[in-house]
Amino acid sequence: MSTAASKPRPRIGGTGTALTRAAKKAEAVRPPVRRVGVQGGQSWFAVMSASRAGAEHVVRQDASGRLHCGCEAGLSRRPCWHLFAVVGWLAEQSSESDVREDEHQPALLVRRQVELV
C-alpha cells in the first residue's frame, strides 16, 4: 500500500505561461537539489542558483504541500523554476511505480506531481 496518499502533493500557484516557462527552465537546467530540513510538517530544500555561482535558493514546502521560494520571483509571488526543480527531485525520491515509468519524461512528470493552485 502506498504512503503517498498521506503526503500532500507539491502545489505551485501561477498562470499557464509563467508556469510553463518555469517548468521548461527547470527541465533544461536540472540544478542540484537537497533537502536541508524537516519540521512540523514542513520541508526546506536548497536549489543551486543558475545565475550566481555558489549561491542557493531556499524552497519551503508547507504542511499543505504548497511550495514557496526565497528567490526574487518567489518573493514577488510569481512561479519560479526552483519550485519545479524541487518537484522533480521529490518525484525522483518517490518509490511510486508510475513516477519511475515516466522518469525520462520530465514535463509529464512535473504535470503529474504538481497540483496547480
Residue pairs with C-beta under 8 A, 6 or more apart in sequence:
2 96
4 94
4 96
7 65
8 61
8 63
8 64
8 65
9 65
9 113
9 114
9 115
10 61
10 65
10 66
10 67
10 83
10 86
10 87
10 90
10 113
10 114
10 115
11 64
11 65
11 66
11 67
11 114
11 115
11 116
11 117
12 19
12 22
12 66
12 67
12 79
12 83
12 84
12 87
12 114
12 115
12 116
12 117
13 66
13 77
13 79
13 116
13 117
14 22
14 78
14 79
14 116
18 78
18 79
19 79
19 116
21 81
22 79
22 80
22 81
22 83
22 84
23 81
23 84
23 107
23 110
24 107
25 50
25 81
25 84
26 81
26 82
26 83
26 84
26 85
26 87
26 88
26 106
26 110
27 84
27 88
27 106
27 107
27 110
29 50
29 81
29 85
30 85
30 88
31 47
31 48
31 49
31 50
31 82
31 85
32 47
32 48
33 45
33 46
33 47
33 48
33 85
33 86
33 88
33 89
34 45
34 46
35 43
35 44
35 45
36 44
36 45
36 46
36 58
37 43
37 44
38 44
40 63
41 62
41 63
42 60
42 61
42 62
42 63
43 60
43 61
44 58
44 59
44 60
44 61
45 58
45 59
45 60
45 61
45 86
45 89
46 56
46 57
46 58
46 59
47 56
47 57
47 58
47 59
47 69
47 82
47 85
47 86
48 55
48 56
49 55
49 56
49 57
49 71
50 81
57 69
57 70
57 71
57 74
57 80
57 82
58 69
58 70
59 67
59 68
59 69
59 70
59 74
59 82
59 83
59 85
59 86
60 67
60 68
60 69
60 70
61 67
61 68
61 86
62 68
65 115
66 117
67 83
67 86
67 87
68 74
69 75
69 80
69 82
69 83
71 80
71 82
73 79
73 80
74 80
74 82
74 83
84 110
84 114
87 110
87 113
87 114
88 106
88 109
88 110
88 113
90 113
91 99
91 109
91 110
91 112
91 113
92 99
92 103
98 112
99 109
99 112
99 113
102 108
102 109
102 112
103 109
